[in-house]
Amino acid sequence: MDGFDSEVKGKGLQAETDFSRRGFMMTSLVAGFTMAVARVETKIKVKDGEIPAYQAMPASGGPFPTVLVVQEIFGVHEHIKDMARRFAKLGYMAVAPELYARQGDMSKVTDLDGARAVMAKVPDAQVMSDLDATVEHMKASGKGNTDKLGITGWCWGGRVVWQYSAHSPLLKAGVAWYGVLGGPTNEMRTKHPLDMVKELKAPVLGLYAANDQSIPVADVEKMQAALKSAGGAAAKSEIVVYPGAQHGFNADYRPSYKKDAAEDGWKRLQEWFKKYGAA
């Protein structure tokens, strides 16, 4: 079950999930990226063809530090693109690949059940391979310095951050926003972050919510204990829990948005990337 589930219980799906019909009105803040940032819909060459991606970087100069921007359950929608542009404003080459592209067109999904059905078909192994291909894309472009590689993601993507930090020897640092840590496994999800602690190759900063109904506090506590005892990159990793926050506290298009936690998390992310060589 994805962490987004807890937000929609008792609130009605349309209010939480129908972002495609709302259209994400572009504010003056987003418009302010136009002059300084080069944005483009691009294609990533993967093992079985191509997948679409959203790419943002400074309009001139480079090569830039690189960051993988990993989507929520609903794909690379306007909020995720906005996060990529924020990184570009900081001097990064940021790429958000459409990691569900083979399984479904997320631009046509307007309810939680539909999103969950697509997500359930996406194998972890495919995601890791696609992220590796995205790193190669950034390097081959001549604009991305993959010696300074970071990753961040939210909700479904938060879990992916932990996974990729255990997968890639190139990664310098990861920041996981309220990603699921444990739970049942299957042929698509063979391991969860709690099973991968000793495999971490890069330190991860976990940003979690005290009132998250889908990620048990017990799981967060288990992860904190496991990180401390594992050594290596795991021992350098940290978890911050925000009092009063709910799952999705960084998503400024949802009722769960919590401004102070979101801003603090963004500040901590920048410091984390600088500390561990991803900036």
N, C-alpha and C positions, 0 to 999 in steps of 0.2 A: 504493500500500500504506500502511495506517495504521501509525503508530508502535507501536501496541499489539501488533502481530504478534510482535515480538522477545521479548516477555515470555512468550508462551505456548509457544514452540518448546521442545520437550523437557521440558515441565513438565506437560502434560495440560491440556486445555481446561477441564474442570470445576473444577479447583482455582482457576483464574484468573478464570473468567467467569460462573460460575453464581450470581451475586449475587441473582437474583430468588428462587431457592429458599432461599438462606441468610436472606434477609429483612432483613439489616442490623439486628441487635439494637440497640435504642435504649439508649444508655448514659446514665448520670447527666449526662454532659457535654452531650449533646444535649437532654436533658430540661430542663437549666438555661436553655434559651432561652425556655421557655414564658412566663414572666412578663414578659420585657422585649421580646419580639419578636412582631409580628403577622405570621402566616404564612397564605398562602392559595393554593389552586390557582385560577388565573385564566385568562382567554382574551384573546388579542391579536388585534385586527382587522388582517388582512392583505389584500393585493390580491384574493385569491380566496376570502375567507371568514374563518375564525378558526383559530388554533392554540392549543393549551394551553400554559401556562407556570406556573412556580412563583415566587411573589413573597414577599419578606420585607423588613420594615422595622421601625424602632422602633415600639412600640405607641402612642406619642403624639408630637405635635409635627410638625415638618416646615415647609416642604419640605426634603427631604434630598438630599445629593449622590447621584448615581445611578451604578449599575454594571451592565453587561451581563455575566452569568455564562454562559459558553459551555461546553456539555456535552463530555464525552468521546465516544468512538465508541458507547458503550452508552446514550447519551441522558441524560435528567434523572432519574438514579436517586438513591438516598438520599445518597450522598457529595456529589453536586453540590448537592442541596438543603441539605446541611449547610454547604457553602461559602457559599451565599446567606445562611444564618442568621448565619454568622460576620460577614459584611459588615453585616448589620442590627445586630448587637451593637456594631459600630463607628460606627453612625449613618448608614448608607447605606440607600437604597431599592435593593434588588437584585432583578433579574428574570432567571430562566433559562428562555428559551423552548424549547419542544420543536421543534427545527429539523429533525427527521426526520418530523414528524407526518404529512405527506402521503404519505410513502413507506412507512411501516410503524409498527406499535405496538411500541416497544422494550421495553415491560414484558413482552412475550411472547417476546422473543428471549433465548435462554440459551446461545448458543455464538458463537464468533468468526465463523464462516462466515456465520451468519445476520445478524450485525451488519454485517459487511462488505458483504453483498449489499444491505442497506438503504442504507448510506452511499453506495454507488456510484451510487445513483439521485438523489442530492441535488445539484442544481446550485449552483455558487457564487453565481450571480446571485440565486437564490431566497433563499439565506442572507443576503446583504447586504440585500435588500429586507425580509426578516423582522426583521432587527436594527433597521433604520430604523423599522419599525412598532412595535417594542418601545420604542424611545426615545420615539416619539409617545405611546404608552400611558402611559409614566411621566410625561411632561409633562402630559397631559390629566387624569391622576388628581389633580393639585393637590398631590401628595405628593412628587413628584420634581423636583429642581432640575437640569435637563438642561444648564445652563450649567457644571455640574461633572460631566462625564460621563467615566467610565472603562470599560474592558472588560478582562476576563481570561478565559482558557480553557486547557484541558488537552488534550494529545494532539491529536485532531482539532480541538478548540477552540483549541489553541495556534496552529495554522495560520490559523484564522479571525481570531484577534486581529491578526496581521500584515495580513491582507486588509482587515479593517474599518478599521484605522488608515490604510490607503491610500485608503479609500473615503469615510469620513465627515469632513466639515469641522467637525462639531460636537464631535468627540472631543477630549479633553484629553490622555489617556494610556492606554497599553495595557500589559498584562503577559502575555506568552506563555510558558506552561509546556510545554516539550518538544514544540513544534509542528514538523511537517515543513517543511523550507525549500525543497526542490527535488524534482525527479523528473519523470516523464512527464506530459504534459498530454493532455486530451481535451475533448470537448464539454461535460462537466460541470465540469472543472477546467481552465480555460483559461490560468491563470497560477499561479505559486507565489510565495512571499515573496521569493525571490531575484530574481524578475522585477519586483518592485514597489518596490524600495528608493527610487528617486527619486520615487515617488508618495506616500510617507508624509506624512500631514498631522498626525500626532501622534507623539511619541516613544514607542518601545516598549522595555520591559525584557524581554529573553529569558532564560529560566531553563532551562538545559540540563544533560544528564547526560554525564559523560565516558565512561561505559560503555554508552551507548545504542547497541544493535546495529542500529537501524533508521534513525537519523539520523546519517549519516557525519560524522566530525569535520571532514572536508574541507569539507562544506557549512556547518558552523558557522563555520569559518575564513573561507570566502568571504563569508559574511554579515557577519562582523565587519569585513572589509576594505571591503566595499561600503558599509556604513553610515558608516564614517569618511570615505570619499571623496565621498559624495553631497551633503553640506551639508544645511541646513534641519533638519526634524524627524529625518531619518535620522541626522545627525551627533550629535544629542542622545541617540540610542538607544544601548543597551548590551546586551551579552550576558554572562551569568555562567555558567560551566561548573563543575559540582560534581564533584570527584574522587571516584571510588568509587561514584557514583550511577548507577542504571539508569533507563531510561524508566519513567515512572509513579512517580517517587520521592515525589510529594505524595499519592498515593492510599493512605490509611491502611488500606484494606481489602485491599490486595494485598501479596504477599511482597516486591515491589520497593520498598515504602515505606522511606524513609530519613529518620528523624526529624530529624536535625540539618539536612539540606538543606531539608526541608519547612518547618521553622520559620524558617530563615534566609530562604528565598524569601518566606514570608508577611510577614516583617518588611520585606524590601526592597520588596515590593509596596506596603505602606502608605506607606513613605517616598517611593516613586515617585509615587503618586497625590497626595500632599501637595505634592511639588516642582513638579508640572506642572498643578496646579489642578483635580484630580479629587476633591478631598476638602474 
